Amino acid sequence: MRKLIVAAIALVMSVAILAVVADFTTGIVAEYRFSRSLRAAADLRSDPEITISGFPFAAAASRGKYSQIGITARNALVGDGQQVDLRSRISSVRTPSWLIGENTAFHVDSVDSSIKIDSVNLGRFLHIVDLTVTTPANKNDAGGGGPQDGLLSKSTGILLTGSVQLDGKKQKVSVLADLSVTGGALSVRATGRYSGPEDHVSTRIADADLPGVLAQFSATLPALPMPWGIAPTTAQTQGSDVVLQGTGGARELRLTDFRPHPE
């Protein structure tokens, strides 16, 4: 009797393990198909990272309903050689097939979209080749704007450091700047010298030279293609990156909508 009980338990465990493995494999297949289809539909340079939420996956797939799908398309080309990360989270996804292809029409209840621009590529937009972005810490925070500080976020009082024209030659300086969204595009406006606690360059900028220096750190970027055509409403740093974000409500989507106007 004891041997029969042990054998039964082992059988049940084996079936459960096989079910989990099969469910996991089904999820991987769905994510891979979504990734490959999205790469082709949106003319991306590499397979985007896809995360389809839901367990057991097979049950969600059989109903054609996914609670959430996360998308990250890294190093998408925009503008004149600049690269950005395109990110999105679509929620309450309803699809006629568990495999979403290039032309599959599916419905979502909400869309969160963002573009992440790192320091190097923001510098390319501003024509400052050695630009760095730092998020100064609030009082009593560790500071530095790196992962160890919880990726601090700000839209005002960020620290920009880079080499610009000063006294007839290139000199590295640090300035304060604010971020905003103007006409659907990122606006960077340098506001003054920086003299806070974070690492910065202490090059002296004469009062007469300050407007010219600030102008070199200031620009409104071209409007960038947000995922699913969602208009950005906020701009802020995330550590050493700058992120444009926007949200939208219920709609029908196809993967060709992810990047409506790829460059």
Summary of the structure (lengths in Angstrom):
residues: 263
radius of gyration: 23.9
end to end distance: 70.3
largest distance: 94.4
contacts: 821
relative contact order: 0.16
helix: 27%
strand: 37%
